[in-house]
Amino acid sequence: MNSPVRLILTRPTARLTLCVGLLASLGKADCCCGDTLFYLTAAGAGEGATPVSPQETLEFFPSGGSFHIWVQPDTLLNGISLDVDAAGSAIRFTDATVHNPAVGTGTRWLPSLIRNGTVTDEQVSRIEGGALAPLTGFGAGVGPSTSSSDLLYEATGGFLFATIDFEAASPTATGSVSLSIGRNLISDTSGVTTSSILLGAGDGPVTNTDGATGSVVDLLLQPGTVHPSDFDVDGDVDGRDLLAWQDGFGITSGALKSDGDANADGKVDAADLVVWESQYGTVPAGPLSTLAVVPEPSMLTLFGVGLLVSNALCQRCLRRMAAA
């Protein structure tokens, strides 16, 4: 899979919204010396991932999604161990990846020490990366001095540490996701660091001990909506949805949304095409009532629609002839 913030989860009729609370201030001048900030965001490398206050929102859809763990260190770290816990039944985790890009002549983390974690429905545990920071070629760790050659470094001062993939467990449930310190703790070149760790939105420092978590929930989950003509439920209305309508065209009863039934009357016909046309070009932007005006389809698009409709009609006629 190839994503808090606001997200939409795995079911054809709904999406979930993750509201991500992050640290109230970005600048290191506002952090106590020696503090290390871990934060969650839907933005990945090169997308300007920044801890936002008070909350950031992102929509994700039934095909699933991802969010990312970033670290903003005040000192060189050569070991990170974190867990991600989900409360409620909104999502289930499916995968975790600890990133290990090239840094100078070596790698950021020593590959043999990377653990992508044990993944269950409720938790991703032991998301760990470790490096022999002082030794060239054996890992550079994460810290200010490695930023110039680290592909996963953002100008805001953060390093992309890990990506967590998930899918929806329920289209209507609410829940939350939080970070906690893992079994092997956070370490610097001197060993396990005693510096304070910040784990999320508006949190005060937590002690670097196994299972320690902040007092503020990092991600809040709540249900959202999906466009009626988003037949593949990926958050937008485009040509792929038109192809789904074409494939289902002619169904007279029992049609599903995925077949191209936009008005939920059990049929796939011209009325559904009208709905698709009115929503063509929409992108994830919240409930339909809050969407901006949808751009009119271009003449080329309408010409293509005409061809698809004609093709669908011809295929329907051929099926009838074959059955006669």
C-alpha positions as semicolon CSV with decimal commas, in nm:
position;residue;x (nm);y (nm);z (nm)
1;M;0,000;0,000;0,000
2;N;0,116;0,251;-0,097
3;S;-0,113;0,869;0,410
4;P;-0,299;1,257;1,073
5;V;-0,544;1,483;0,985
6;R;-0,851;1,352;0,813
7;L;-0,889;1,012;0,640
8;I;-1,148;0,781;0,468
9;L;-1,155;0,407;0,544
10;T;-1,247;0,071;0,396
11;R;-1,613;0,036;0,313
12;P;-1,798;0,136;-0,005
13;T;-2,051;0,355;0,173
14;A;-1,839;0,566;0,402
15;R;-1,503;0,708;0,484
16;L;-1,341;0,776;0,815
17;T;-1,189;1,102;0,917
18;L;-0,876;1,107;1,125
19;C;-0,818;1,431;1,306
20;V;-0,456;1,455;1,393
21;G;-0,345;1,661;1,684
22;L;0,016;1,765;1,664
23;L;0,260;1,971;1,864
24;A;0,146;2,328;1,915
25;S;0,478;2,475;1,806
26;L;0,725;2,384;1,532
27;G;1,034;2,586;1,609
28;K;1,312;2,430;1,808
29;A;1,334;2,755;2,001
30;D;1,002;2,656;2,156
31;C;1,124;2,311;2,258
32;C;1,331;2,246;2,565
33;C;1,691;2,164;2,484
34;G;1,734;1,786;2,457
35;D;1,368;1,719;2,374
36;T;1,290;1,502;2,074
37;L;0,955;1,540;1,899
38;F;0,774;1,247;1,736
39;Y;0,467;1,339;1,533
40;L;0,214;1,179;1,299
41;T;0,106;1,314;0,963
42;A;-0,051;1,193;0,639
43;A;0,222;1,369;0,438
44;G;0,517;1,162;0,322
45;A;0,866;1,250;0,202
46;G;0,880;1,557;-0,017
47;E;0,526;1,663;0,077
48;G;0,619;1,921;0,339
49;A;0,525;1,712;0,640
50;T;0,495;1,955;0,929
51;P;0,355;1,923;1,279
52;V;0,041;2,137;1,269
53;S;-0,153;2,299;1,551
54;P;-0,415;2,239;1,662
55;Q;-0,524;1,973;1,410
56;E;-0,476;1,873;1,050
57;T;-0,733;1,680;0,845
58;L;-0,699;1,428;0,561
59;E;-0,952;1,203;0,390
60;F;-0,885;0,840;0,318
61;F;-1,101;0,586;0,139
62;P;-1,214;0,223;0,143
63;S;-0,907;0,112;-0,047
64;G;-0,714;0,187;0,271
65;G;-0,448;0,442;0,349
66;S;-0,126;0,529;0,527
67;F;0,010;0,771;0,781
68;H;0,368;0,845;0,874
69;I;0,581;0,879;1,187
70;W;0,828;1,167;1,184
71;V;1,102;1,252;1,432
72;Q;1,242;1,599;1,494
73;P;1,556;1,544;1,702
74;D;1,756;1,792;1,906
75;T;2,052;1,556;1,917
76;L;2,189;1,262;1,721
77;L;1,978;0,951;1,783
78;N;2,103;0,605;1,695
79;G;1,813;0,401;1,822
80;I;1,435;0,448;1,808
81;S;1,169;0,209;1,936
82;L;0,801;0,303;1,910
83;D;0,458;0,141;1,921
84;V;0,135;0,260;1,759
85;D;-0,190;0,176;1,936
86;A;-0,545;0,200;1,798
87;A;-0,848;0,236;2,026
88;G;-1,197;0,160;1,898
89;S;-1,296;-0,042;1,591
90;A;-1,257;0,212;1,311
91;I;-0,938;0,080;1,148
92;R;-0,708;-0,217;1,152
93;F;-0,338;-0,199;1,080
94;T;-0,201;-0,401;0,788
95;D;0,169;-0,316;0,757
96;A;0,459;-0,109;0,889
97;T;0,780;0,002;0,721
98;V;1,087;0,157;0,884
99;H;1,273;0,365;0,625
100;N;1,644;0,333;0,564
101;P;1,766;0,576;0,293
102;A;2,127;0,626;0,195
103;V;2,306;0,898;0,391
104;G;2,645;0,993;0,253
105;T;2,860;0,683;0,222
106;G;2,644;0,473;0,448
107;T;2,282;0,427;0,549
108;R;2,074;0,607;0,805
109;W;2,001;0,288;0,997
110;L;2,206;-0,028;1,022
111;P;1,988;-0,265;0,815
112;S;2,032;-0,564;1,044
113;L;1,885;-0,366;1,335
114;I;1,568;-0,254;1,157
115;R;1,245;-0,414;1,275
116;N;0,926;-0,323;1,090
117;G;0,715;-0,438;1,380
118;T;0,461;-0,701;1,471
119;V;0,128;-0,592;1,321
120;T;-0,209;-0,675;1,472
121;D;-0,553;-0,518;1,433
122;E;-0,496;-0,297;1,737
123;Q;-0,122;-0,232;1,747
124;V;0,197;-0,202;1,548
125;S;0,466;-0,289;1,801
126;R;0,846;-0,268;1,798
127;I;0,880;-0,026;1,508
128;E;1,255;0,005;1,550
129;G;1,558;0,147;1,376
130;G;1,911;0,139;1,508
131;A;2,244;0,261;1,372
132;L;2,607;0,268;1,479
133;A;2,609;0,643;1,441
134;P;2,981;0,722;1,484
135;L;3,098;0,468;1,224
136;T;3,102;0,564;0,855
137;G;2,928;0,300;0,646
138;F;2,741;0,150;0,941
139;G;2,455;0,392;0,975
140;A;2,431;0,764;1,035
141;G;2,143;0,774;1,281
142;V;1,899;1,064;1,286
143;G;2,012;1,410;1,384
144;P;2,082;1,762;1,259
145;S;2,417;1,671;1,103
146;T;2,263;1,408;0,872
147;S;2,002;1,634;0,714
148;S;2,199;1,745;0,407
149;S;2,222;1,398;0,255
150;D;1,907;1,234;0,389
151;L;1,642;1,187;0,120
152;L;1,366;1,164;0,379
153;Y;1,446;1,488;0,561
154;E;1,203;1,783;0,552
155;A;1,311;2,146;0,581
156;T;1,090;2,177;0,889
157;G;1,347;1,970;1,079
158;G;1,178;1,630;1,064
159;F;1,301;1,290;0,944
160;L;1,058;1,033;0,807
161;F;1,101;0,734;1,035
162;A;0,822;0,491;0,946
163;T;0,502;0,445;0,745
164;I;0,196;0,265;0,882
165;D;-0,064;0,115;0,646
166;F;-0,423;0,045;0,749
167;E;-0,767;-0,051;0,622
168;A;-1,116;0,016;0,752
169;A;-1,275;-0,220;0,998
170;S;-1,604;-0,030;1,021
171;P;-1,748;0,252;0,809
172;T;-1,930;0,412;1,102
173;A;-1,710;0,354;1,408
174;T;-1,498;0,617;1,578
175;G;-1,165;0,562;1,744
176;S;-0,816;0,695;1,800
177;V;-0,449;0,622;1,733
178;S;-0,159;0,705;1,963
179;L;0,218;0,666;1,981
180;S;0,403;0,515;2,273
181;I;0,766;0,438;2,359
182;G;0,865;0,084;2,256
183;R;1,046;-0,184;2,450
184;N;1,397;-0,078;2,343
185;L;1,342;0,293;2,414
186;I;1,512;0,591;2,248
187;S;1,890;0,607;2,247
188;D;2,172;0,839;2,143
189;T;2,544;0,774;2,099
190;S;2,587;0,743;2,476
191;G;2,316;0,480;2,513
192;V;1,955;0,514;2,628
193;T;1,885;0,883;2,645
194;T;1,735;1,042;2,954
195;S;1,616;1,343;2,754
196;S;1,246;1,413;2,750
197;I;1,039;1,280;2,457
198;L;0,739;1,462;2,307
199;L;0,481;1,229;2,152
200;G;0,211;1,447;2,004
201;A;-0,025;1,731;2,005
202;G;0,025;1,975;2,281
203;D;0,177;1,703;2,501
204;G;0,426;1,770;2,770
205;P;0,746;1,562;2,781
206;V;0,718;1,194;2,870
207;T;0,977;0,978;3,042
208;N;1,178;0,751;2,815
209;T;1,032;0,427;2,952
210;D;0,865;0,128;2,789
211;G;0,498;0,201;2,715
212;A;0,515;0,570;2,801
213;T;0,263;0,774;2,604
214;G;0,149;1,134;2,590
215;S;-0,163;1,267;2,754
216;V;-0,321;1,382;2,426
217;V;-0,453;1,135;2,168
218;D;-0,251;1,168;1,846
219;L;-0,526;1,073;1,595
220;L;-0,902;1,093;1,633
221;L;-1,119;0,893;1,390
222;Q;-1,472;0,976;1,284
223;P;-1,685;0,879;0,980
224;G;-1,721;1,089;0,666
225;T;-1,896;1,053;0,329
226;V;-1,821;0,935;-0,026
227;H;-1,946;1,086;-0,355
228;P;-2,244;0,889;-0,499
229;S;-2,070;0,849;-0,836
230;D;-1,732;0,754;-0,691
231;F;-1,791;0,394;-0,795
232;D;-1,440;0,272;-0,713
233;V;-1,448;0,459;-0,380
234;D;-1,104;0,615;-0,413
235;G;-1,212;0,966;-0,318
236;D;-1,252;1,128;-0,659
237;V;-1,488;1,110;-0,957
238;D;-1,300;1,045;-1,279
239;G;-1,271;0,825;-1,586
240;R;-1,223;0,510;-1,383
241;D;-1,567;0,559;-1,236
242;L;-1,707;0,605;-1,586
243;L;-1,555;0,272;-1,686
244;A;-1,723;0,109;-1,387
245;W;-2,057;0,253;-1,503
246;Q;-1,992;0,125;-1,854
247;D;-1,921;-0,227;-1,728
248;G;-2,243;-0,229;-1,527
249;F;-2,462;-0,053;-1,784
250;G;-2,783;-0,245;-1,849
251;I;-2,823;-0,405;-1,505
252;T;-3,195;-0,370;-1,428
253;S;-3,210;-0,488;-1,068
254;G;-2,982;-0,555;-0,773
255;A;-2,706;-0,323;-0,894
256;L;-2,445;-0,209;-0,641
257;K;-2,258;0,120;-0,619
258;S;-1,951;-0,059;-0,756
259;D;-2,155;-0,155;-1,065
260;G;-2,222;0,211;-1,144
261;D;-2,550;0,267;-0,958
262;A;-2,516;0,628;-0,843
263;N;-2,878;0,688;-0,740
264;A;-2,922;0,361;-0,549
265;D;-3,226;0,244;-0,749
266;G;-3,078;-0,097;-0,824
267;K;-3,024;-0,017;-1,192
268;V;-2,733;0,109;-1,400
269;D;-2,870;0,338;-1,667
270;A;-2,850;0,688;-1,811
271;A;-2,970;0,844;-1,486
272;D;-2,652;0,725;-1,316
273;L;-2,445;0,873;-1,596
274;V;-2,610;1,209;-1,533
275;V;-2,502;1,191;-1,168
276;W;-2,147;1,100;-1,269
277;E;-2,137;1,390;-1,516
278;S;-2,253;1,640;-1,252
279;Q;-1,978;1,528;-1,012
280;Y;-1,701;1,469;-1,264
281;G;-1,374;1,621;-1,144
282;T;-1,453;1,628;-0,774
283;V;-1,170;1,542;-0,537
284;P;-1,163;1,453;-0,167
285;A;-1,297;1,767;-0,001
286;G;-1,551;1,670;0,263
287;P;-1,926;1,619;0,240
288;L;-2,090;1,698;-0,093
289;S;-2,273;1,995;0,051
290;T;-1,939;2,168;0,113
291;L;-1,779;2,095;-0,223
292;A;-1,686;2,374;-0,459
293;V;-1,861;2,399;-0,795
294;V;-1,758;2,105;-1,012
295;P;-1,599;2,201;-1,344
296;E;-1,800;2,121;-1,654
297;P;-1,667;1,823;-1,849
298;S;-1,469;1,927;-2,156
299;M;-1,596;1,865;-2,509
300;L;-1,336;1,591;-2,544
301;T;-1,464;1,426;-2,226
302;L;-1,824;1,447;-2,343
303;F;-1,725;1,300;-2,679
304;G;-1,557;1,013;-2,494
305;V;-1,870;0,965;-2,283
306;G;-2,076;0,941;-2,600
307;L;-1,847;0,672;-2,737
308;L;-1,864;0,476;-2,412
309;V;-2,242;0,499;-2,402
310;S;-2,266;0,381;-2,763
311;N;-2,026;0,098;-2,688
312;A;-2,223;-0,003;-2,380
313;L;-2,545;-0,008;-2,582
314;C;-2,382;-0,217;-2,855
315;Q;-2,246;-0,465;-2,602
316;R;-2,590;-0,493;-2,447
317;C;-2,744;-0,562;-2,789
318;L;-2,484;-0,826;-2,865
319;R;-2,552;-1,001;-2,535
320;R;-2,923;-1,008;-2,611
321;M;-2,860;-1,147;-2,961
322;A;-2,632;-1,416;-2,823
323;A;-2,896;-1,516;-2,570
324;A;-3,177;-1,528;-2,829
